């Protein structure tokens, strides 16, 4: 029997997973609710940019084990989106299907900076932890399944809408969703603004610290992921200290590809701005108290960060 809350959710979201975490031997069971007057819908896998990745699987109202209906799920190596189509049109919000994969562990070495005196930890490669047990490639234990959402950053300069990219950094996306949903980012600010890098290219705006000092965190560390999303204007990425796994809740938004390309493979990017580019540029123009640290005179305020319905790729202007 479904709870009243689940039944209410189905009225607005016609496909819901029975469980967030689904073991490899259990499949993925979803509850389907079709629009009134419709007897059949079709479930299909899609990539982040809307490309179809599976043949449509016909479904009726009720519960379905979609792993049995969509065999492509068993071959997934990164997260995809599951959509319900009725008469060729998408109905409701998509689900994210994320393989629970063994971790890609960073291979690091200490390298000297240009001054020849100070050093930092650089990621020089990645190795899957399953390889230690003789497994070739990632080891999949099951799937995490949830309703896809965008992230709305509401600031005193305007709103920024960010599309999450669990296909590039699934656990980082999940962590950020949980922090946002839990209210950690309420009434915080952008405490660090670096309008130009040392080479004169637009760099980053950084926020997400609940203390607003640049020293605060979420009380835990987040293992870095080997994100495939390039740092570019509007891309959101996790800030961290020297240790590769020291990210927590602080994040930054990139101001240019030229300024942030060197961050690829060293920091974990996990989403991209789809609305509010002008707000990012406006925040980047904030007067600074100390340009050497990026401290703004009046830190731009983050009123809240919340989960909102995912915007269809077809409705995003090019």
ChimeraX attribute file (.defattr): number of C-alpha atoms within 10 A of each C-alpha:
attribute: neighborCount
match mode: 1-to-1
recipient: residues
	/A:1	5
	/A:2	9
	/A:3	8
	/A:4	9
	/A:5	8
	/A:6	14
	/A:7	16
	/A:8	11
	/A:9	13
	/A:10	17
	/A:11	13
	/A:12	12
	/A:13	20
	/A:14	20
	/A:15	28
	/A:16	23
	/A:17	22
	/A:18	16
	/A:19	14
	/A:20	13
	/A:21	17
	/A:22	19
	/A:23	14
	/A:24	15
	/A:25	8
	/A:26	12
	/A:27	17
	/A:28	24
	/A:29	18
	/A:30	18
	/A:31	20
	/A:32	21
	/A:33	23
	/A:34	23
	/A:35	15
	/A:36	6
	/A:37	6
	/A:38	12
	/A:39	12
	/A:40	14
	/A:41	23
	/A:42	18
	/A:43	23
	/A:44	20
	/A:45	24
	/A:46	18
	/A:47	14
	/A:48	17
	/A:49	10
	/A:50	13
	/A:51	10
	/A:52	15
	/A:53	15
	/A:54	15
	/A:55	14
	/A:56	17
	/A:57	16
	/A:58	15
	/A:59	20
	/A:60	15
	/A:61	16
	/A:62	11
	/A:63	16
	/A:64	17
	/A:65	14
	/A:66	20
	/A:67	15
	/A:68	13
	/A:69	15
	/A:70	17
	/A:71	13
	/A:72	14
	/A:73	22
	/A:74	15
	/A:75	9
	/A:76	15
	/A:77	16
	/A:78	16
	/A:79	24
	/A:80	24
	/A:81	26
	/A:82	25
	/A:83	22
	/A:84	27
	/A:85	20
	/A:86	17
	/A:87	11
	/A:88	9
	/A:89	11
	/A:90	16
	/A:91	18
	/A:92	20
	/A:93	22
	/A:94	27
	/A:95	21
	/A:96	25
	/A:97	27
	/A:98	23
	/A:99	27
	/A:100	22
	/A:101	20
	/A:102	15
	/A:103	17
	/A:104	19
	/A:105	17
	/A:106	22
	/A:107	13
	/A:108	15
	/A:109	12
	/A:110	12
	/A:111	13
	/A:112	12
	/A:113	10
	/A:114	8
	/A:115	7
	/A:116	8
	/A:117	7
	/A:118	10
	/A:119	13
	/A:120	13
	/A:121	15
	/A:122	18
	/A:123	18
	/A:124	12
	/A:125	13
	/A:126	15
	/A:127	15
	/A:128	17
	/A:129	18
	/A:130	17
	/A:131	14
	/A:132	9
	/A:133	7
	/A:134	8
	/A:135	11
	/A:136	10
	/A:137	15
	/A:138	18
	/A:139	17
	/A:140	17
	/A:141	14
	/A:142	20
	/A:143	25
	/A:144	20
	/A:145	25
	/A:146	21
	/A:147	19
	/A:148	21
	/A:149	20
	/A:150	21
	/A:151	23
	/A:152	21
	/A:153	19
	/A:154	18
	/A:155	21
	/A:156	12
	/A:157	15
	/A:158	16
	/A:159	20
	/A:160	20
	/A:161	24
	/A:162	25
	/A:163	23
	/A:164	27
	/A:165	24
	/A:166	23
	/A:167	24
	/A:168	22
	/A:169	23
	/A:170	23
	/A:171	18
	/A:172	27
	/A:173	17
	/A:174	16
	/A:175	14
	/A:176	21
	/A:177	18
	/A:178	14
	/A:179	17
	/A:180	21
	/A:181	15
	/A:182	12
	/A:183	12
	/A:184	19
	/A:185	22
	/A:186	17
	/A:187	18
	/A:188	22
	/A:189	24
	/A:190	27
	/A:191	24
	/A:192	24
	/A:193	27
	/A:194	24
	/A:195	23
	/A:196	17
	/A:197	13
	/A:198	9
	/A:199	9
	/A:200	10
	/A:201	16
	/A:202	21
	/A:203	25
	/A:204	28
	/A:205	24
	/A:206	23
	/A:207	27
	/A:208	29
	/A:209	23
	/A:210	19
	/A:211	13
	/A:212	17
	/A:213	14
	/A:214	16
	/A:215	9
	/A:216	14
	/A:217	18
	/A:218	15
	/A:219	7
	/A:220	11
	/A:221	15
	/A:222	17
	/A:223	18
	/A:224	25
	/A:225	24
	/A:226	21
	/A:227	22
	/A:228	15
	/A:229	20
	/A:230	21
	/A:231	29
	/A:232	22
	/A:233	22
	/A:234	25
	/A:235	25
	/A:236	26
	/A:237	28
	/A:238	23
	/A:239	19
	/A:240	21
	/A:241	9
	/A:242	10
	/A:243	14
	/A:244	21
	/A:245	17
	/A:246	17
	/A:247	24
	/A:248	24
	/A:249	26
	/A:250	23
	/A:251	22
	/A:252	21
	/A:253	27
	/A:254	30
	/A:255	25
	/A:256	19
	/A:257	18
	/A:258	17
	/A:259	22
	/A:260	21
	/A:261	14
	/A:262	12
	/A:263	16
	/A:264	17
	/A:265	22
	/A:266	18
	/A:267	21
	/A:268	28
	/A:269	33
	/A:270	29
	/A:271	27
	/A:272	24
	/A:273	22
	/A:274	18
	/A:275	17
	/A:276	18
	/A:277	15
	/A:278	13
	/A:279	16
	/A:280	23
	/A:281	16
	/A:282	13
	/A:283	21
	/A:284	26
	/A:285	14
	/A:286	18
	/A:287	15
	/A:288	19
	/A:289	13
	/A:290	12
	/A:291	14
	/A:292	8
	/A:293	12
	/A:294	21
	/A:295	20
	/A:296	21
	/A:297	12
	/A:298	13
	/A:299	20
	/A:300	22
	/A:301	20
	/A:302	21
	/A:303	17
	/A:304	19
	/A:305	27
	/A:306	21
	/A:307	17
	/A:308	14
	/A:309	14
	/A:310	18
	/A:311	16
	/A:312	12
	/A:313	12
	/A:314	9
	/A:315	7
	/A:316	9
	/A:317	7
	/A:318	5
